[in-house]
Amino acid sequence: MSDWNAMSDEAFRAEARAFFEGEFPEEFKFLPRRMRWSECRDWYLKLSKKGWIAPNWPREHGGMGLSPSKLLIYFEETERAGVGRMPDQGITMVGPTLIRFGNDAQRARYLPKIIAGDAIWCQGYSEPNAGSDLASLRTEALPDGDDYVINGSKIWTSMAHDATNIYVLARTDRQAKKKQEGISFFLVDMKTPGITLRTIRNIAGHEEFCQVFFDNVRTPKENLVGELHKGWTIAKGLLGFERLNIGSPRRPLQALEKLEMLAQARGLLTDPAFAERFTQLKLDLADLGSLYGRYVDKARRGEAMGPDVSILKVWSMDTYQRLSELLMDAAGEYGAVEGEVAFGETAIDVLSPFYNSRPGTIYGGSNEIQRNILAKYVLNLPS
């Protein structure tokens, strides 16, 4: 396995650019939606064979172990090449969680399957009455012999219809004094009897979300991650990874690239008012990239994500929305046209960043909740 961190940034960028631009299928570049597993399976396996499927994992667990600067380059070059997001919960969430909180048997069982593409994961967190207030969840897991029996439902479960496995937060102690207590973290096979799915169509008309129903679903006790009733600690750690992922600059970077292409096609960069807004957003995104690199370095050292990581989520999604709005403004009368629109010799999908950035301030804990976390736990402001 190559030591990519020993390479210069320039050399690694050149290798990454050549690979992503040359190997990623042309028909899937810059998709305005998440790729289905049937579409991206071959690409996933190609990344796995090259050893590039888990850039954020330590090398001893099959990852690339990239330094913050190399990881940023990796993401920048995937965006440049139009590489869309796959069903990647195993890579971004489950893997880091098991590396930190799981036991040796769980790591040995699940991590190789994620690397090989044999286990595709989805997240069983949000519920119809427990979204940003996740600790109010009602899904229960009660012991019965060698198993836990799970009843309840989860919603906004991204790409659940492609998943082989789901990680689930469930209440295991009804008598806990605080709602954050008495919650446990489970790994569940999606083929287990009692699991049913209902797909949900989003504003752009894509079925990327599902509601998952659990009716007496049994999972072996060995699939409990960490201590019983201590799942909230794991959940907070995993939410830190999620906010790190959501806070990545890669989504707004793609919107910025489209905006710059449109501005050049329409000659807008010579307009002082437009140039000022464009430059401010570009600088905000550069600052986000720098801050993101610091948190990536922290994650690589195995350190817990503190409440301050919430700033990444707020900053990234707010910037993404403002970029999408300026993109629509810059398109003028074509700003509400769905699909690619021709601007001279350049074809740009103006509307998809707007659609994709709308839920960004809600999922992963709404930005209002993140600001409350920052105010209370970082700035120590009174409630």
C-alpha positions as CSV (number, residue, x, y, z in Angstrom):
1,M,0.0,0.0,0.0
2,S,1.4,3.4,-1.0
3,D,2.2,6.0,1.7
4,W,0.2,8.8,0.2
5,N,1.2,11.2,3.1
6,A,4.8,10.8,2.1
7,M,4.0,12.3,-1.3
8,S,3.9,16.1,-1.9
9,D,0.5,17.6,-2.0
10,E,1.0,18.4,-5.7
11,A,2.0,14.9,-6.6
12,F,-1.0,13.4,-4.7
13,R,-3.4,15.9,-6.3
14,A,-2.0,14.9,-9.7
15,E,-2.6,11.2,-9.0
16,A,-6.0,11.8,-7.5
17,R,-7.1,14.0,-10.4
18,A,-5.9,11.6,-13.1
19,F,-7.7,8.7,-11.3
20,F,-11.0,10.4,-10.6
21,E,-11.3,12.1,-14.0
22,G,-10.2,9.0,-15.9
23,E,-11.9,6.2,-14.1
24,F,-15.2,7.6,-12.8
25,P,-18.0,6.7,-15.2
26,E,-18.9,9.6,-17.5
27,E,-22.7,8.9,-17.3
28,F,-22.7,9.4,-13.5
29,K,-20.7,12.6,-13.3
30,F,-22.4,15.6,-11.6
31,L,-25.6,13.7,-10.9
32,P,-28.2,16.0,-9.1
33,R,-29.0,13.2,-6.7
34,R,-27.5,10.4,-4.6
35,M,-26.3,7.4,-6.6
36,R,-28.1,4.1,-6.0
37,W,-26.0,1.1,-5.1
38,S,-26.8,-0.6,-8.4
39,E,-25.2,2.5,-10.2
40,C,-22.1,2.9,-8.0
41,R,-21.3,-0.7,-7.0
42,D,-18.6,-1.1,-9.7
43,W,-17.0,2.2,-8.8
44,Y,-17.1,1.4,-5.1
45,L,-15.3,-1.9,-5.8
46,K,-12.7,-0.1,-8.0
47,L,-12.0,2.3,-5.2
48,S,-11.7,-0.6,-2.8
49,K,-9.3,-2.5,-5.0
50,K,-7.1,0.6,-5.3
51,G,-7.2,1.0,-1.5
52,W,-9.0,4.4,-1.8
53,I,-12.4,3.5,-0.4
54,A,-11.9,4.8,3.1
55,P,-9.7,7.9,3.0
56,N,-10.7,8.8,6.6
57,W,-9.9,5.4,8.3
58,P,-6.5,4.5,9.9
59,R,-4.3,2.4,7.7
60,E,-4.3,-0.5,10.1
61,H,-8.1,-0.9,9.5
62,G,-7.8,-0.8,5.7
63,G,-8.1,3.0,5.2
64,M,-5.8,5.5,3.5
65,G,-5.0,7.3,6.8
66,L,-4.7,10.6,4.9
67,S,-3.4,13.7,6.6
68,P,-5.9,16.7,6.7
69,S,-4.3,18.3,3.7
70,K,-4.4,15.1,1.6
71,L,-8.0,14.4,2.7
72,L,-9.0,17.9,1.5
73,I,-7.3,17.2,-1.8
74,Y,-9.1,13.9,-2.1
75,F,-12.5,15.5,-1.6
76,E,-11.7,18.5,-3.9
77,E,-10.7,16.2,-6.7
78,T,-13.8,14.0,-6.4
79,E,-15.9,17.2,-6.6
80,R,-13.8,18.5,-9.6
81,A,-14.5,15.2,-11.4
82,G,-18.2,15.1,-10.6
83,V,-18.0,12.1,-8.4
84,G,-21.3,11.9,-6.6
85,R,-22.0,10.7,-3.0
86,M,-22.6,6.9,-2.7
87,P,-24.4,5.0,0.1
88,D,-21.4,5.7,2.3
89,Q,-22.7,5.4,5.9
90,G,-20.4,2.5,6.5
91,I,-17.3,4.5,5.5
92,T,-18.2,7.8,7.1
93,M,-20.1,6.7,10.2
94,V,-20.1,3.0,11.1
95,G,-16.4,2.4,10.5
96,P,-15.1,5.3,12.7
97,T,-17.7,4.4,15.4
98,L,-16.6,0.7,15.6
99,I,-12.9,1.7,15.5
100,R,-13.5,3.9,18.5
101,F,-16.3,2.2,20.5
102,G,-16.7,-1.3,19.1
103,N,-15.0,-4.5,20.4
104,D,-12.4,-6.6,18.5
105,A,-15.0,-9.1,17.3
106,Q,-17.3,-6.4,15.9
107,R,-14.3,-4.7,14.1
108,A,-13.2,-8.0,12.7
109,R,-16.7,-8.9,11.5
110,Y,-17.9,-5.6,10.0
111,L,-14.9,-3.5,8.9
112,P,-13.6,-5.8,6.2
113,K,-17.2,-6.2,4.8
114,I,-17.5,-2.4,4.5
115,I,-14.2,-2.1,2.7
116,A,-15.2,-5.0,0.4
117,G,-18.7,-3.5,-0.4
118,D,-20.4,-6.5,1.2
119,A,-22.1,-4.4,3.9
120,I,-24.0,-1.2,3.0
121,W,-25.2,0.7,6.0
122,C,-28.0,3.2,6.8
123,Q,-28.7,5.3,9.9
124,G,-31.5,4.5,12.3
125,Y,-31.6,7.8,14.3
126,S,-34.4,10.2,13.5
127,E,-38.0,9.4,14.3
128,P,-41.3,11.1,13.4
129,N,-41.3,12.8,16.8
130,A,-37.6,12.9,17.5
131,G,-35.6,14.7,14.9
132,S,-33.3,17.4,16.2
133,D,-34.4,16.4,19.7
134,L,-33.0,12.9,19.1
135,A,-32.9,12.1,22.8
136,S,-36.7,12.0,22.8
137,L,-36.7,8.8,20.7
138,R,-39.3,6.1,21.4
139,T,-38.0,3.1,19.6
140,E,-37.4,0.4,22.2
141,A,-35.1,-2.6,22.4
142,L,-36.0,-5.1,25.2
143,P,-33.9,-8.1,26.2
144,D,-35.3,-11.6,25.4
145,G,-33.0,-14.5,25.8
146,D,-29.9,-14.1,23.6
147,D,-31.5,-11.2,21.7
148,Y,-32.9,-7.7,22.0
149,V,-36.3,-7.2,20.4
150,I,-36.8,-3.8,18.7
151,N,-40.1,-2.0,18.1
152,G,-40.6,1.4,16.7
153,S,-39.8,3.4,13.5
154,K,-37.1,5.6,12.1
155,I,-37.6,8.3,9.4
156,W,-35.5,10.2,6.9
157,T,-33.3,7.1,6.6
158,S,-31.1,7.9,3.6
159,M,-30.7,5.1,1.0
160,A,-32.3,2.5,3.4
161,H,-33.7,0.7,0.3
162,D,-30.1,-0.1,-0.8
163,A,-28.8,-1.0,2.7
164,T,-27.9,-4.5,4.0
165,N,-27.5,-3.2,7.6
166,I,-28.8,-0.4,9.8
167,Y,-27.3,1.0,13.0
168,V,-30.1,1.9,15.5
169,L,-30.5,4.0,18.6
170,A,-33.1,2.5,20.8
171,R,-34.4,3.0,24.4
172,T,-33.4,0.2,26.7
173,D,-34.4,1.7,30.0
174,R,-37.8,3.3,30.3
175,Q,-37.2,4.4,33.9
176,A,-34.1,6.5,33.2
177,K,-34.4,9.9,34.9
178,K,-33.0,11.9,31.9
179,K,-34.0,11.3,28.3
180,Q,-30.4,11.0,27.3
181,E,-30.0,8.0,29.6
182,G,-31.2,4.5,29.0
183,I,-30.4,4.5,25.2
184,S,-28.3,1.9,23.5
185,F,-26.7,1.5,20.1
186,F,-27.3,-1.6,18.0
187,L,-26.3,-3.1,14.7
188,V,-29.1,-4.8,12.8
189,D,-29.3,-6.9,9.6
190,M,-31.9,-5.4,7.2
191,K,-33.1,-8.8,6.2
192,T,-34.2,-9.6,9.8
193,P,-37.9,-10.4,9.9
194,G,-40.1,-7.6,11.1
195,I,-38.3,-4.8,9.1
196,T,-40.4,-3.0,6.5
197,L,-39.6,0.2,4.4
198,R,-41.6,3.0,3.0
199,T,-39.8,5.3,0.5
200,I,-40.2,9.1,0.7
201,R,-39.9,11.3,-2.3
202,N,-38.0,14.6,-1.8
203,I,-38.7,18.0,-3.2
204,A,-36.6,17.2,-6.3
205,G,-38.7,14.1,-7.0
206,H,-36.0,11.6,-5.9
207,E,-36.6,8.7,-3.6
208,E,-33.5,9.0,-1.4
209,F,-35.2,8.7,2.0
210,C,-37.2,6.0,3.7
211,Q,-39.2,5.3,6.8
212,V,-38.1,2.1,8.5
213,F,-40.6,0.2,10.7
214,F,-39.4,-2.4,13.3
215,D,-42.0,-4.9,14.4
216,N,-40.5,-7.4,17.0
217,V,-37.2,-7.3,15.2
218,R,-34.6,-9.5,16.9
219,T,-30.9,-8.7,17.0
220,P,-28.3,-10.8,18.9
221,K,-26.9,-9.3,22.1
222,E,-23.5,-9.4,20.5
223,N,-24.7,-6.6,18.2
224,L,-24.9,-4.1,21.1
225,V,-22.0,-1.6,20.6
226,G,-20.5,-0.3,23.8
227,E,-22.2,-0.5,27.2
228,L,-25.9,-1.1,27.7
229,H,-27.8,2.1,28.3
230,K,-24.7,4.2,27.3
231,G,-25.6,4.6,23.7
232,W,-26.0,8.4,23.9
233,T,-22.2,8.7,24.4
234,I,-21.7,6.8,21.2
235,A,-24.5,8.8,19.5
236,K,-22.7,12.0,20.4
237,G,-19.5,10.7,19.0
238,L,-21.2,9.5,15.9
239,L,-23.0,12.8,15.5
240,G,-19.6,14.5,15.7
241,F,-18.5,12.4,12.8
242,E,-21.7,13.2,11.0
243,R,-21.3,17.0,11.6
244,L,-17.7,16.6,10.4
245,N,-19.0,14.9,7.2
246,I,-21.8,17.4,6.7
247,G,-19.4,20.3,7.4
248,S,-17.1,19.2,4.6
249,P,-16.5,21.9,2.0
250,R,-17.1,19.5,-0.9
251,R,-20.8,20.2,-1.5
252,P,-20.5,24.0,-1.5
253,L,-17.3,23.6,-3.6
254,Q,-19.4,22.0,-6.3
255,A,-21.9,24.9,-6.2
256,L,-19.0,27.4,-6.3
257,E,-17.6,25.7,-9.4
258,K,-21.0,25.9,-11.1
259,L,-21.4,29.5,-10.1
260,E,-18.0,30.5,-11.5
261,M,-18.7,28.7,-14.8
262,L,-22.0,30.5,-15.0
263,A,-20.5,33.9,-14.1
264,Q,-17.8,33.5,-16.8
265,A,-20.4,32.4,-19.4
266,R,-22.6,35.4,-18.6
267,G,-19.8,37.9,-18.1
268,L,-20.8,38.6,-14.5
269,L,-17.4,38.8,-12.9
270,T,-17.0,42.3,-14.2
271,D,-20.1,43.5,-12.4
272,P,-18.9,45.0,-9.1
273,A,-22.0,44.0,-7.1
274,F,-21.8,40.4,-8.2
275,A,-18.1,40.2,-7.8
276,E,-18.4,41.4,-4.2
277,R,-20.9,38.6,-3.3
278,F,-19.0,36.0,-5.2
279,T,-15.6,36.9,-3.6
280,Q,-17.1,36.9,-0.1
281,L,-18.6,33.4,-0.6
282,K,-15.3,32.2,-2.1
283,L,-13.4,33.5,1.0
284,D,-16.0,32.0,3.4
285,L,-15.5,28.6,1.6
286,A,-11.7,28.9,1.9
287,D,-12.0,29.6,5.6
288,L,-14.3,26.6,5.9
289,G,-11.8,24.4,4.2
290,S,-9.1,25.5,6.7
291,L,-11.3,24.9,9.7
292,Y,-12.4,21.5,8.3
293,G,-8.8,20.4,8.0
294,R,-8.3,21.1,11.8
295,Y,-11.2,18.8,12.7
296,V,-10.1,16.1,10.3
297,D,-6.7,16.1,12.0
298,K,-8.4,15.8,15.3
299,A,-10.5,12.8,14.1
300,R,-7.4,11.1,12.7
301,R,-5.8,11.3,16.1
302,G,-8.8,9.5,17.6
303,E,-9.9,12.4,19.6
304,A,-13.6,13.0,20.5
305,M,-15.5,15.7,18.6
306,G,-16.5,18.3,21.1
307,P,-19.6,20.6,20.9
308,D,-17.5,23.1,18.9
309,V,-17.7,20.9,15.8
310,S,-21.2,22.2,15.4
311,I,-19.7,25.3,13.8
312,L,-18.7,23.3,10.8
313,K,-22.2,22.1,10.1
314,V,-23.7,25.7,10.5
315,W,-20.9,27.3,8.4
316,S,-21.0,24.7,5.6
317,M,-24.7,24.5,5.1
318,D,-25.3,28.3,5.4
319,T,-22.6,28.9,2.8
320,Y,-24.0,26.2,0.6
321,Q,-27.4,27.8,0.7
322,R,-26.1,31.3,-0.1
323,L,-24.1,29.9,-3.0
324,S,-27.2,28.1,-4.4
325,E,-29.2,31.3,-4.1
326,L,-26.6,33.4,-5.9
327,L,-26.4,30.7,-8.6
328,M,-30.1,31.1,-9.2
329,D,-29.9,34.9,-9.1
330,A,-27.0,34.8,-11.6
331,A,-29.0,32.6,-14.0
332,G,-31.8,35.2,-14.2
333,E,-34.9,34.0,-15.9
334,Y,-33.4,30.5,-16.1
335,G,-32.9,30.2,-12.4
336,A,-36.1,28.1,-11.9
337,V,-35.5,25.8,-14.9
338,E,-35.1,22.1,-13.9
339,G,-32.2,20.2,-15.4
340,E,-29.2,21.5,-17.4
341,V,-29.5,24.9,-19.1
342,A,-27.2,26.0,-21.9
343,F,-25.3,29.3,-21.3
344,G,-23.4,29.7,-24.5
345,E,-21.2,26.6,-24.8
346,T,-21.6,25.7,-21.1
347,A,-24.5,23.5,-19.7
348,I,-25.2,24.0,-16.0
349,D,-27.8,22.4,-13.7
350,V,-28.7,25.6,-11.8
351,L,-31.5,24.3,-9.6
352,S,-30.1,21.1,-8.1
353,P,-27.8,22.9,-5.6
354,F,-30.8,24.9,-4.4
355,Y,-32.8,21.7,-3.9
356,N,-29.9,19.8,-2.2
357,S,-29.0,22.7,0.1
358,R,-32.5,23.1,1.5
359,P,-32.5,20.1,3.8
360,G,-28.9,20.6,4.7
361,T,-29.8,23.1,7.5
362,I,-32.2,20.5,9.0
363,Y,-30.6,17.0,8.8
364,G,-27.8,16.1,11.2
365,G,-29.4,18.4,13.8
366,S,-31.0,21.6,12.6
367,N,-28.7,24.7,12.4
368,E,-30.9,26.3,15.1
369,I,-30.0,23.4,17.4
370,Q,-26.4,23.7,16.5
371,R,-26.3,27.4,17.4
372,N,-27.9,26.5,20.7
373,I,-25.2,24.0,21.4
374,L,-22.5,26.5,20.5
375,A,-24.1,29.1,22.7
376,K,-24.5,26.8,25.7
377,Y,-21.5,24.5,25.6
378,V,-18.8,26.6,23.8
379,L,-19.7,30.2,24.7
380,N,-21.2,29.3,28.1
381,L,-24.1,31.7,27.5
382,P,-27.1,31.4,29.9
383,S,-30.0,29.2,28.7
